[in-house]
Amino acid sequence: MSDTPARLLKLLSLLQTPREWPGGELAERLDVSPRTIRRDIDRLRDLGYPVEASRGSVGGYRLVAGAAMPPLLLDDEEAVAIAVGLRAGAGHAIEGVDEASVRALAKLEQVFPSRLRHRVSVLQNATVPLTRGDGATIDPRTLTTLASAATGRERLRFAYRSGDGTRTKRQVEPYRLVSTGQRWYLVAYDLGREDWRTFRVDRVGEPYATGARFAPRPLPAGGAGSDARSEDAAKFLARSMRRMKPELCLDVWFGAPAEFVTARLPAHLGAPDPDGEGGCRLRASCADSLEWVALRLALVDCEFSVEGPPQLVEYLESLGARLTRAARSRPAAEPEQETDPDQEADPGQG
């Protein structure tokens, strides 16, 4: 194989298989000399791929973990499997991997050849998503279109259905996708209304990037850098949701350090303050449902006490009683019958 770039890609593809490759076998696979393999290994190292070599009769080359994540080469089956998995999770807001999974899916689908796009669509259409909450699901292509436009700073057009069913056409400058752990939202500057807006992604239809680039505007809260952008978008969404729905004014004490609790709460609820030895207190306003808030508090996985609001206290009492009854209603296991160890089994039975 005389084409050096093509040979390097093929060599990299082989090395990304989790095994050790003898130099002679690599040379035979690529139809080059062992000396050429050594030079190509050095080229990959210069590009940041950590290739480790071992000496001896059973020695060879293998790709190992490095300080940074190098580009990966995937065959068709691997690429399809990853895309289907990302699509399956992208239709629901999944904390911890939400935005990263959408970005990865957008990058992957951008370079997919048409034959692989068809295979992914066929597999996706053959599966039934598990819905939750109000059952709202999202077409992963909508998420990837929004994510790509926000990353590329490209204006978007889409149809939008408001909560009362009103349908409008919007043109926006997308700022950030935000997951609350329950739904996806798009924070964007609405060019028609000349103001910032938040859009529920499950109500967005027919989105497409116009190709027109824009200079990003600062959110009213300000901030710079990717981390600040994320934080500002979450705060802006929280303020927007409080204006749209009645607030729950939370006052919750947790029997765990503030760092522990903060890592397990949705970002839009804010961070608790230290309160007492080893404990912390969360005072926040949110527009989420009682059911969802109760679930999120329980998932923090520590002792907690809710001081308010009264409707949340009442709901937790009702939920706790229902769960207790469910646990107590389990039928008692029947005692096993004792058998005589000296009694032989009847060979004519069984």
C-alpha positions in Angstrom: 0.0 0.0 0.0 1.9 3.0 -1.3 -0.6 5.7 -0.4 0.8 7.0 3.0 -2.4 8.7 4.4 -4.6 5.7 3.4 -2.0 3.3 4.9 -1.9 5.3 8.2 -5.7 5.2 8.5 -5.7 1.4 7.9 -2.9 1.0 10.4 -4.8 3.1 13.0 -7.9 1.0 12.4 -6.0 -2.2 13.1 -4.4 -0.8 16.2 -7.7 0.3 17.6 -8.7 -3.3 17.9 -7.9 -4.3 21.5 -5.0 -6.6 20.9 -1.2 -6.5 20.4 -0.1 -6.6 16.8 3.3 -8.1 15.8 5.2 -5.8 13.5 5.5 -8.6 10.9 1.8 -9.2 10.9 1.1 -5.5 10.4 3.6 -5.4 7.5 1.9 -8.3 5.9 -1.6 -6.9 6.3 -0.5 -3.6 4.7 1.8 -5.1 2.2 4.8 -3.0 3.3 8.2 -3.6 5.0 8.7 -3.8 8.8 10.8 -0.6 8.4 7.8 1.2 6.9 5.6 0.0 9.8 8.1 1.5 12.3 8.1 4.8 10.5 4.3 4.8 10.3 4.1 4.1 14.1 6.3 7.1 14.7 4.0 9.2 12.5 1.0 8.1 14.6 2.8 9.0 17.8 3.6 12.4 16.4 -0.2 12.9 15.8 -0.9 12.1 19.5 -1.8 8.4 19.3 -0.1 6.6 22.3 1.3 3.4 20.6 3.2 1.2 22.9 5.8 -1.3 21.6 7.1 -4.4 23.4 10.2 -6.3 22.4 10.9 -10.0 22.1 9.6 -12.9 20.0 6.0 -12.3 21.1 6.3 -8.5 21.2 4.4 -6.0 19.0 2.4 -2.8 19.0 -0.8 -1.8 20.7 -2.7 1.4 21.3 -2.9 2.4 25.0 -4.7 5.0 27.0 -3.1 8.4 26.8 -3.4 11.9 28.4 -6.0 13.0 25.8 -8.7 11.3 23.7 -7.4 10.8 20.2 -9.7 10.6 17.1 -11.2 7.2 16.7 -11.8 5.2 13.5 -15.0 3.1 13.5 -16.1 0.5 11.0 -19.7 0.6 9.7 -21.1 -1.8 12.3 -19.5 0.2 15.2 -20.6 3.5 13.9 -24.2 2.3 13.5 -24.3 0.8 16.9 -23.1 4.0 18.6 -25.5 6.1 16.6 -28.5 3.9 17.5 -27.5 4.0 21.2 -27.1 7.8 21.2 -30.4 8.3 19.4 -32.2 6.0 21.9 -31.0 8.1 24.8 -31.2 11.5 23.1 -35.0 11.5 22.8 -35.2 11.8 26.6 -33.3 14.2 28.8 -30.7 12.2 30.6 -28.7 14.0 33.2 -24.9 13.6 33.2 -24.6 12.7 29.5 -27.3 14.8 28.0 -25.6 17.6 26.2 -22.4 15.6 25.5 -24.4 12.7 23.9 -26.3 15.1 21.6 -23.0 16.8 20.5 -21.5 13.4 19.8 -24.5 12.3 17.8 -24.4 15.5 15.8 -20.8 15.0 14.9 -21.3 11.4 14.0 -24.4 12.0 11.8 -22.7 14.9 10.0 -20.1 12.5 8.4 -22.4 9.5 7.9 -22.6 8.2 4.4 -26.1 7.7 3.1 -26.0 3.9 3.4 -25.3 4.2 7.1 -27.9 6.9 7.7 -30.5 4.4 6.2 -29.4 1.6 8.4 -29.6 3.8 11.5 -33.1 5.0 10.6 -34.3 1.4 9.9 -33.0 0.2 13.3 -34.4 3.3 15.1 -37.8 2.9 13.5 -37.9 -0.8 14.6 -37.6 0.1 18.3 -40.3 1.4 20.6 -39.1 4.1 23.0 -39.9 3.9 26.7 -41.7 7.1 27.6 -42.1 8.7 31.0 -43.8 11.6 32.6 -46.2 13.2 30.1 -44.9 10.8 27.4 -43.3 13.5 25.3 -40.6 12.1 23.1 -38.2 14.0 20.8 -36.9 13.1 17.3 -33.1 12.8 17.7 -32.7 14.6 14.4 -34.3 17.6 16.0 -31.8 17.6 18.8 -28.8 17.2 16.5 -30.1 20.0 14.2 -30.4 22.4 17.2 -27.1 21.3 18.7 -25.2 21.7 15.4 -26.7 25.2 14.8 -25.9 26.3 18.3 -22.3 25.1 18.1 -21.8 26.5 14.6 -23.6 29.8 15.4 -26.1 29.4 12.6 -29.6 30.8 12.6 -32.5 28.4 12.8 -36.0 28.4 11.4 -38.7 26.1 12.9 -42.4 25.6 13.6 -43.4 26.0 17.2 -46.5 24.9 19.1 -47.1 26.7 22.4 -48.7 25.3 25.5 -52.2 26.5 24.4 -51.8 24.9 21.0 -51.0 28.1 19.0 -48.6 27.4 16.1 -46.1 29.9 14.9 -43.0 30.1 12.7 -39.8 31.2 14.5 -36.4 32.4 13.4 -33.8 32.3 16.2 -30.2 32.6 17.1 -29.7 29.4 19.1 -27.6 29.8 22.3 -27.7 26.5 24.2 -29.6 23.3 24.7 -30.5 22.7 28.4 -31.7 19.5 30.0 -33.7 19.6 33.2 -33.5 15.9 33.7 -37.2 15.8 32.6 -37.2 17.7 29.3 -35.0 19.4 26.7 -35.2 23.2 26.2 -33.6 25.5 23.7 -32.4 28.9 24.9 -32.3 31.3 21.9 -32.7 34.9 20.8 -36.0 35.2 18.9 -35.4 37.6 15.9 -39.1 38.1 15.4 -39.8 39.2 19.0 -36.4 40.8 19.4 -35.9 39.1 22.8 -34.6 36.0 24.5 -36.9 33.0 24.6 -36.9 29.4 25.8 -38.5 26.7 23.7 -39.6 23.2 24.7 -37.8 21.0 22.2 -40.6 18.4 22.1 -42.8 21.3 20.7 -40.3 22.2 17.9 -41.1 21.0 14.4 -39.3 21.0 11.1 -36.1 22.7 12.2 -33.5 23.6 9.7 -30.4 25.7 9.7 -30.5 28.7 7.3 -26.8 28.9 6.7 -26.7 32.5 8.0 -24.0 33.0 10.6 -24.4 35.3 13.6 -22.2 36.8 16.4 -23.4 35.3 19.7 -25.2 37.8 22.0 -24.6 37.7 25.7 -27.5 36.5 27.8 -28.9 39.1 30.2 -27.1 37.3 33.1 -23.7 37.8 31.3 -20.7 35.4 31.5 -18.1 34.2 29.1 -16.6 30.8 28.2 -18.3 27.5 27.6 -18.8 26.7 31.3 -20.3 30.1 32.0 -22.5 29.8 28.9 -23.9 26.5 30.3 -24.5 28.0 33.7 -26.1 31.1 32.4 -28.4 29.2 30.1 -29.6 27.0 33.0 -30.2 30.1 35.2 -32.0 31.8 32.4 -34.2 28.8 31.9 -35.0 28.6 35.6 -36.1 32.3 35.6 -38.2 31.8 32.5 -39.9 28.7 34.0 -40.7 30.6 37.2 -42.5 33.3 35.1 -44.5 30.7 33.2 -45.8 28.6 36.0 -46.6 28.9 39.7 -43.5 28.5 41.8 -42.6 25.9 44.4 -40.6 27.6 47.1 -38.4 24.8 48.3 -36.9 24.7 51.8 -35.2 21.3 52.2 -32.5 20.2 54.7 -30.2 17.4 53.7 -28.1 15.3 56.0 -25.1 15.4 53.8 -22.4 17.9 52.7 -23.3 20.6 50.2 -20.9 19.2 47.6 -22.5 15.8 47.8 -26.0 17.2 47.4 -25.1 19.7 44.6 -23.6 16.9 42.5 -27.0 15.0 42.6 -29.4 17.9 42.0 -30.4 19.4 38.7 -28.4 22.6 38.0 -31.5 24.8 37.6 -32.4 24.1 41.3 -29.2 25.8 42.4 -26.8 24.8 45.1 -27.6 24.3 48.9 -25.7 26.2 51.6 -23.9 24.4 54.5 -26.3 24.1 57.5 -25.2 22.4 60.7 -22.5 19.8 61.1 -22.3 17.8 57.9 -25.6 19.0 56.6 -26.9 21.6 54.1 -30.1 23.5 53.2 -31.6 24.2 49.8 -33.8 27.3 49.4 -34.9 27.6 45.8 -37.9 28.3 43.6 -38.8 26.1 40.7 -41.8 25.5 38.4 -41.4 21.7 38.2 -44.2 19.3 39.2 -44.6 18.0 42.7 -44.0 14.4 41.5 -40.7 15.3 39.7 -39.4 17.3 42.6 -40.2 14.5 45.1 -38.4 12.0 42.9 -35.3 14.3 42.5 -35.1 14.8 46.3 -35.3 11.1 47.0 -32.6 10.3 44.4 -30.1 12.5 46.2 -29.7 9.3 48.4 -29.3 10.8 51.8 -31.6 11.8 54.7 -33.6 14.9 54.0 -36.4 16.9 55.6 -38.8 19.2 53.7 -39.9 22.3 55.5 -41.9 23.7 52.6 -43.9 24.2 50.5 -46.9 22.6 52.3 -48.1 20.9 49.2 -44.8 19.1 48.7 -44.8 18.0 52.4 -48.3 16.6 51.9 -47.4 14.9 48.7 -44.3 13.2 50.3 -46.4 12.0 53.2 -48.9 10.5 50.8 -46.2 8.9 48.7 -44.3 7.6 51.7 -47.5 5.9 53.0 -48.2 4.4 49.6 -44.7 3.0 49.3 -44.9 1.6 52.9 -48.1 -0.1 52.1 -46.6 -1.5 48.9 -43.7 -3.0 50.8 -46.0 -4.5 53.5 -48.4 -6.0 51.1 -45.8 -8.4 49.8 -46.9 -12.0 50.6 -44.8 -13.9 53.1 -42.6 -16.6 51.5 -43.9 -20.1 52.2 -41.6 -22.2 54.4 -39.7 -24.8 52.6 -40.7 -28.4 53.3 -38.1 -30.4 55.2 -37.0 -33.5 53.5 -35.4 -36.6 55.0 -31.8 -36.7 53.8 -31.8 -40.5 54.1 -34.8 -40.9 51.9 -33.9 -41.6 48.3 -35.7 -40.0 45.4 -38.1 -42.2 43.5 -36.4 -42.9 40.2 -39.7 -43.2 38.5 -40.7 -39.6 39.2 -39.4 -36.3 37.8 
